[in-house]
Amino acid sequence: MEWSIQEIAKKAGTTSRTLRHYGDRGLLEPSRIGANGYRYYDQAALVRLQRILLLRELGLSLPAIAEVLAGQRDTSAALRTHLALLEQERERIGRQIASVRTTLHKTENGEALMADEVFDGFDHTVYEQEVTERWGRDAYESGDRWWRSLTDAQKKAFMAEQAGIARDFAQALRDGLAAGSDAVQEIARRQVAWLSATTAPSKEYVIGLGRMYVDDPRFTANYDQHGEGTAVLVRDALEIYAERNL
């Protein structure tokens, strides 16, 4: 049995463009290419794609994933490793859910919050390897120092600001606004200003980050939870903003 690239993209929650990119990087070759030029994938390709997506969710870059796949020929052993890591992630997410429930309960009842309760299960260091590989060790260390210097209230405010920007992008999408419109470009300006808290974003950095929001399912889901297609609008808006202003 085999599936077309469109079918696999839909079932995997990704895009045909991403799958073609994986193919170009040598990560996921189609099992065959039809006379019409369409790519088709068999069961072995599906298992490989599952491993790629799992590794992406664990924060690995594409070059790192290529090394892992090349070094793990035993698919069953690799999947057992993935399963163990996913179970650890499930535990962490469970702690996050419990943390948010505690925060909600105490906020509604006017009770005092404890920092350990609010941030249980949240750990920005899980992205250490990915940030280092993408933008260098200095980028991670400077961002890490900045984050640790914030008070609990400042951390909450910083994340709340980003959530508001994401919601505004989603509303702009629902309103049918174009990525280059003045209103959407103002949201893009706020996004870049938010990024400026930890770095001096260059044109290439902003454009690359915007593309990652679409190419990386984790970031796509973060934006598209507010409305499907939001991540694409963010990508296009950031690219236009960067070309005009950076």
DRENDO-1510 file (C-alpha; in Angstrom, 1 decimal, always signed):
<recs>
REC; n; res; u; v; w
REC; 1; MET; +0.0; +0.0; +0.0 .
REC; 2; GLU; +1.2; +3.5; -0.7 .
REC; 3; TRP; +0.0; +7.1; -0.3 .
REC; 4; SER; +0.4; +10.3; -2.3 .
REC; 5; ILE; +2.4; +13.2; -0.9 .
REC; 6; GLN; -0.8; +15.1; -0.3 .
REC; 7; GLU; -2.4; +12.3; +1.6 .
REC; 8; ILE; +0.7; +11.8; +3.8 .
REC; 9; ALA; +1.0; +15.5; +4.5 .
REC; 10; LYS; -2.6; +15.8; +5.6 .
REC; 11; LYS; -2.4; +12.7; +7.8 .
REC; 12; ALA; +0.9; +13.8; +9.3 .
REC; 13; GLY; -0.3; +17.3; +10.0 .
REC; 14; THR; +2.5; +18.8; +7.8 .
REC; 15; THR; +2.7; +20.1; +4.3 .
REC; 16; SER; +3.8; +18.8; +0.9 .
REC; 17; ARG; +6.4; +21.4; +0.8 .
REC; 18; THR; +8.0; +20.1; +4.0 .
REC; 19; LEU; +8.0; +16.6; +2.7 .
REC; 20; ARG; +9.7; +17.6; -0.5 .
REC; 21; HIS; +12.2; +19.5; +1.7 .
REC; 22; TYR; +12.9; +16.4; +3.7 .
REC; 23; GLY; +13.4; +14.6; +0.4 .
REC; 24; ASP; +15.8; +17.2; -0.9 .
REC; 25; ARG; +17.8; +16.8; +2.4 .
REC; 26; GLY; +18.0; +13.1; +1.9 .
REC; 27; LEU; +15.8; +12.4; +5.0 .
REC; 28; LEU; +12.7; +11.0; +3.3 .
REC; 29; GLU; +12.9; +9.6; -0.2 .
REC; 30; PRO; +9.6; +8.7; -1.9 .
REC; 31; SER; +9.1; +5.0; -2.6 .
REC; 32; ARG; +8.4; +6.0; -6.2 .
REC; 33; ILE; +7.6; +9.0; -8.4 .
REC; 34; GLY; +4.7; +8.6; -10.7 .
REC; 35; ALA; +4.6; +9.5; -14.4 .
REC; 36; ASN; +2.8; +12.6; -13.4 .
REC; 37; GLY; +5.7; +13.7; -11.2 .
REC; 38; TYR; +3.8; +13.0; -8.0 .
REC; 39; ARG; +5.6; +11.4; -5.1 .
REC; 40; TYR; +4.3; +8.3; -3.4 .
REC; 41; TYR; +5.3; +6.8; -0.1 .
REC; 42; ASP; +5.0; +3.2; +1.1 .
REC; 43; GLN; +4.8; +1.8; +4.7 .
REC; 44; ALA; +8.6; +2.0; +5.2 .
REC; 45; ALA; +8.5; +5.6; +4.3 .
REC; 46; LEU; +5.7; +6.2; +6.7 .
REC; 47; VAL; +7.7; +4.7; +9.6 .
REC; 48; ARG; +10.7; +6.8; +8.6 .
REC; 49; LEU; +8.5; +10.0; +8.6 .
REC; 50; GLN; +7.2; +9.1; +12.0 .
REC; 51; ARG; +10.7; +8.9; +13.3 .
REC; 52; ILE; +11.6; +12.3; +11.7 .
REC; 53; LEU; +8.6; +14.0; +13.2 .
REC; 54; LEU; +9.3; +12.5; +16.6 .
REC; 55; LEU; +12.9; +13.7; +16.5 .
REC; 56; ARG; +11.7; +17.2; +15.4 .
REC; 57; GLU; +9.4; +17.4; +18.3 .
REC; 58; LEU; +12.3; +16.5; +20.6 .
REC; 59; GLY; +14.1; +19.6; +19.3 .
REC; 60; LEU; +16.6; +18.1; +16.9 .
REC; 61; SER; +17.7; +20.0; +13.8 .
REC; 62; LEU; +17.5; +18.3; +10.4 .
REC; 63; PRO; +21.3; +17.7; +10.2 .
REC; 64; ALA; +21.1; +16.1; +13.6 .
REC; 65; ILE; +18.1; +13.9; +12.6 .
REC; 66; ALA; +20.1; +12.8; +9.5 .
REC; 67; GLU; +22.9; +11.6; +11.8 .
REC; 68; VAL; +20.4; +9.8; +14.1 .
REC; 69; LEU; +18.7; +8.0; +11.3 .
REC; 70; ALA; +22.0; +7.0; +9.7 .
REC; 71; GLY; +23.2; +5.6; +13.0 .
REC; 72; GLN; +20.0; +3.7; +13.9 .
REC; 73; ARG; +19.4; +1.0; +11.4 .
REC; 74; ASP; +17.3; -1.1; +13.8 .
REC; 75; THR; +13.9; +0.5; +13.4 .
REC; 76; SER; +12.3; -1.4; +16.4 .
REC; 77; ALA; +15.1; -0.3; +18.7 .
REC; 78; ALA; +14.8; +3.3; +17.5 .
REC; 79; LEU; +11.1; +3.3; +18.1 .
REC; 80; ARG; +11.5; +1.9; +21.6 .
REC; 81; THR; +13.9; +4.8; +22.3 .
REC; 82; HIS; +11.3; +7.3; +20.9 .
REC; 83; LEU; +8.6; +5.7; +23.0 .
REC; 84; ALA; +10.6; +6.2; +26.2 .
REC; 85; LEU; +11.3; +9.8; +25.3 .
REC; 86; LEU; +7.6; +10.4; +24.5 .
REC; 87; GLU; +6.6; +8.9; +27.8 .
REC; 88; GLN; +8.9; +11.4; +29.5 .
REC; 89; GLU; +7.4; +14.2; +27.5 .
REC; 90; ARG; +3.9; +13.0; +28.5 .
REC; 91; GLU; +4.9; +13.3; +32.1 .
REC; 92; ARG; +6.3; +16.8; +31.6 .
REC; 93; ILE; +3.1; +17.9; +29.8 .
REC; 94; GLY; +1.0; +16.3; +32.6 .
REC; 95; ARG; +2.9; +18.5; +35.0 .
REC; 96; GLN; +2.3; +21.6; +32.9 .
REC; 97; ILE; -1.5; +20.8; +32.8 .
REC; 98; ALA; -1.5; +20.4; +36.6 .
REC; 99; SER; +0.5; +23.7; +36.9 .
REC; 100; VAL; -2.0; +25.6; +34.8 .
REC; 101; ARG; -4.9; +24.2; +36.7 .
REC; 102; THR; -3.4; +25.2; +40.0 .
REC; 103; THR; -2.7; +28.7; +38.6 .
REC; 104; LEU; -6.3; +29.0; +37.4 .
REC; 105; HIS; -7.7; +27.8; +40.7 .
REC; 106; LYS; -5.6; +30.1; +42.8 .
REC; 107; THR; -6.1; +33.1; +40.6 .
REC; 108; GLU; -9.9; +32.6; +40.6 .
REC; 109; ASN; -9.9; +32.2; +44.4 .
REC; 110; GLY; -7.5; +35.0; +45.2 .
REC; 111; GLU; -4.9; +32.6; +46.6 .
REC; 112; ALA; -1.1; +33.3; +46.6 .
REC; 113; LEU; +0.9; +31.6; +43.8 .
REC; 114; MET; +4.2; +29.9; +44.3 .
REC; 115; ALA; +6.8; +30.1; +41.5 .
REC; 116; ASP; +7.5; +26.4; +41.6 .
REC; 117; GLU; +3.8; +25.7; +41.0 .
REC; 118; VAL; +3.5; +28.2; +38.2 .
REC; 119; PHE; +6.5; +27.0; +36.2 .
REC; 120; ASP; +6.4; +23.2; +37.0 .
REC; 121; GLY; +7.0; +21.4; +33.7 .
REC; 122; PHE; +8.3; +24.4; +31.9 .
REC; 123; ASP; +11.9; +24.3; +30.8 .
REC; 124; HIS; +13.3; +26.4; +28.1 .
REC; 125; THR; +16.6; +24.5; +28.1 .
REC; 126; VAL; +15.0; +21.7; +26.1 .
REC; 127; TYR; +15.8; +23.9; +23.0 .
REC; 128; GLU; +19.5; +24.3; +23.9 .
REC; 129; GLN; +20.8; +22.0; +21.2 .
REC; 130; GLU; +18.5; +23.3; +18.5 .
REC; 131; VAL; +19.3; +27.0; +19.2 .
REC; 132; THR; +23.0; +26.3; +19.3 .
REC; 133; GLU; +23.0; +24.4; +16.0 .
REC; 134; ARG; +20.8; +27.0; +14.3 .
REC; 135; TRP; +22.3; +30.3; +15.5 .
REC; 136; GLY; +25.5; +29.4; +17.5 .
REC; 137; ARG; +26.4; +28.9; +21.1 .
REC; 138; ASP; +26.6; +32.6; +21.9 .
REC; 139; ALA; +23.0; +33.0; +20.9 .
REC; 140; TYR; +21.8; +30.4; +23.3 .
REC; 141; GLU; +24.0; +31.5; +26.2 .
REC; 142; SER; +23.0; +35.2; +25.9 .
REC; 143; GLY; +19.3; +34.2; +25.6 .
REC; 144; ASP; +19.7; +31.9; +28.6 .
REC; 145; ARG; +21.3; +34.5; +30.7 .
REC; 146; TRP; +18.6; +37.0; +29.8 .
REC; 147; TRP; +15.8; +34.6; +30.6 .
REC; 148; ARG; +17.3; +33.7; +34.0 .
REC; 149; SER; +17.7; +37.3; +34.9 .
REC; 150; LEU; +13.9; +37.9; +34.7 .
REC; 151; THR; +11.6; +37.7; +37.6 .
REC; 152; ASP; +8.7; +35.3; +37.5 .
REC; 153; ALA; +6.3; +38.2; +36.7 .
REC; 154; GLN; +8.5; +39.3; +33.9 .
REC; 155; LYS; +8.7; +35.8; +32.4 .
REC; 156; LYS; +4.9; +35.6; +32.5 .
REC; 157; ALA; +4.5; +39.0; +30.9 .
REC; 158; PHE; +7.0; +38.2; +28.2 .
REC; 159; MET; +5.1; +35.0; +27.2 .
REC; 160; ALA; +1.7; +36.7; +27.5 .
REC; 161; GLU; +2.9; +39.3; +25.0 .
REC; 162; GLN; +3.8; +36.7; +22.5 .
REC; 163; ALA; +0.5; +34.9; +22.9 .
REC; 164; GLY; -1.2; +38.3; +22.2 .
REC; 165; ILE; +0.8; +38.8; +19.1 .
REC; 166; ALA; -0.2; +35.3; +17.9 .
REC; 167; ARG; -3.9; +36.0; +18.5 .
REC; 168; ASP; -3.7; +39.3; +16.6 .
REC; 169; PHE; -2.1; +37.5; +13.6 .
REC; 170; ALA; -5.0; +35.0; +13.7 .
REC; 171; GLN; -7.6; +37.7; +13.9 .
REC; 172; ALA; -5.9; +39.4; +10.9 .
REC; 173; LEU; -6.2; +36.2; +9.0 .
REC; 174; ARG; -9.9; +35.9; +9.9 .
REC; 175; ASP; -10.4; +39.5; +8.7 .
REC; 176; GLY; -8.9; +38.6; +5.4 .
REC; 177; LEU; -5.9; +41.0; +5.7 .
REC; 178; ALA; -2.9; +40.6; +3.4 .
REC; 179; ALA; +0.5; +40.0; +4.8 .
REC; 180; GLY; +1.8; +43.2; +3.4 .
REC; 181; SER; -1.1; +45.4; +4.7 .
REC; 182; ASP; -0.4; +48.1; +7.2 .
REC; 183; ALA; -2.3; +46.4; +10.0 .
REC; 184; VAL; -0.5; +43.1; +9.6 .
REC; 185; GLN; +2.9; +44.8; +9.2 .
REC; 186; GLU; +2.3; +46.5; +12.5 .
REC; 187; ILE; +1.8; +43.1; +14.1 .
REC; 188; ALA; +5.0; +41.9; +12.4 .
REC; 189; ARG; +6.8; +44.9; +13.8 .
REC; 190; ARG; +5.6; +43.9; +17.3 .
REC; 191; GLN; +6.9; +40.4; +16.7 .
REC; 192; VAL; +10.3; +41.6; +15.7 .
REC; 193; ALA; +10.4; +44.0; +18.7 .
REC; 194; TRP; +9.5; +41.0; +20.9 .
REC; 195; LEU; +12.4; +39.0; +19.4 .
REC; 196; SER; +14.7; +42.0; +20.0 .
REC; 197; ALA; +14.5; +41.4; +23.7 .
REC; 198; THR; +17.0; +38.6; +23.4 .
REC; 199; THR; +18.9; +39.4; +20.2 .
REC; 200; ALA; +19.4; +42.0; +17.4 .
REC; 201; PRO; +17.5; +40.2; +14.7 .
REC; 202; SER; +18.9; +40.5; +11.2 .
REC; 203; LYS; +16.9; +40.3; +8.0 .
REC; 204; GLU; +18.1; +36.7; +7.4 .
REC; 205; TYR; +17.3; +35.7; +11.0 .
REC; 206; VAL; +13.7; +37.1; +10.8 .
REC; 207; ILE; +13.0; +35.5; +7.4 .
REC; 208; GLY; +14.5; +32.2; +8.5 .
REC; 209; LEU; +12.5; +32.2; +11.7 .
REC; 210; GLY; +9.3; +32.9; +9.9 .
REC; 211; ARG; +9.9; +30.0; +7.5 .
REC; 212; MET; +10.6; +27.8; +10.5 .
REC; 213; TYR; +7.2; +28.7; +11.9 .
REC; 214; VAL; +5.7; +26.9; +8.8 .
REC; 215; ASP; +8.3; +24.2; +8.3 .
REC; 216; ASP; +8.5; +23.0; +11.9 .
REC; 217; PRO; +5.2; +21.3; +13.0 .
REC; 218; ARG; +5.8; +22.4; +16.6 .
REC; 219; PHE; +5.8; +26.1; +15.8 .
REC; 220; THR; +3.1; +25.7; +13.2 .
REC; 221; ALA; +0.8; +24.2; +15.8 .
REC; 222; ASN; +1.7; +27.0; +18.2 .
REC; 223; TYR; +0.3; +29.6; +15.8 .
REC; 224; ASP; -2.4; +27.5; +14.1 .
REC; 225; GLN; -4.1; +26.7; +17.4 .
REC; 226; HIS; -5.5; +30.2; +17.0 .
REC; 227; GLY; -6.7; +29.5; +13.5 .
REC; 228; GLU; -5.4; +27.3; +10.7 .
REC; 229; GLY; -3.2; +29.1; +8.3 .
REC; 230; THR; -1.9; +31.6; +10.9 .
REC; 231; ALA; +1.7; +30.4; +10.7 .
REC; 232; VAL; +1.7; +31.0; +7.0 .
REC; 233; LEU; +0.5; +34.6; +7.5 .
REC; 234; VAL; +3.2; +35.1; +10.1 .
REC; 235; ARG; +5.9; +33.8; +7.8 .
REC; 236; ASP; +4.8; +35.9; +4.9 .
REC; 237; ALA; +4.4; +39.0; +7.1 .
REC; 238; LEU; +7.8; +38.6; +8.7 .
REC; 239; GLU; +9.5; +38.2; +5.3 .
REC; 240; ILE; +7.9; +41.3; +3.9 .
REC; 241; TYR; +8.8; +43.3; +7.1 .
REC; 242; ALA; +12.4; +42.1; +7.0 .
REC; 243; GLU; +12.8; +43.0; +3.4 .
REC; 244; ARG; +11.4; +46.5; +4.0 .
REC; 245; ASN; +12.9; +47.3; +7.3 .
REC; 246; LEU; +16.0; +45.2; +8.1 .
</recs>
